[in-house]
């Protein structure tokens, strides 16, 4: 059975991958990239929401100063 640290590493990998992919997609205007950006932003928003509900500090998962929706309006997320 996986330990808690295994799940933490898994979550951190998913978050890092989604952040990088969203940032990459935000620099493109084609429909496929825009669709991917929306999908990644939805995933990252869901993670932020659940972390807040579960009282997991966003700083512990790398989302404390990251606003995925800023990428949709052409701003760089922190």
Residue pairs with C-beta under 8 A, 6 or more apart in sequence:
11 47
11 61
12 61
12 62
14 43
14 47
15 44
15 47
15 61
15 62
15 63
16 62
18 40
18 43
18 44
18 47
19 40
19 44
19 62
19 63
19 66
19 68
19 77
21 36
21 40
22 36
22 37
22 40
22 41
22 44
22 68
22 71
22 77
23 71
23 76
23 77
25 33
25 34
25 36
25 37
25 40
25 71
26 37
26 71
26 72
26 74
28 34
37 71
37 72
38 72
40 68
41 68
41 69
41 71
41 72
44 63
44 66
44 68
45 68
45 69
47 61
47 63
48 58
48 63
50 56
51 57
51 58
51 61
51 63
52 58
57 64
58 64
65 78
66 77
66 78
67 77
67 78
68 77
70 76
70 77
71 77
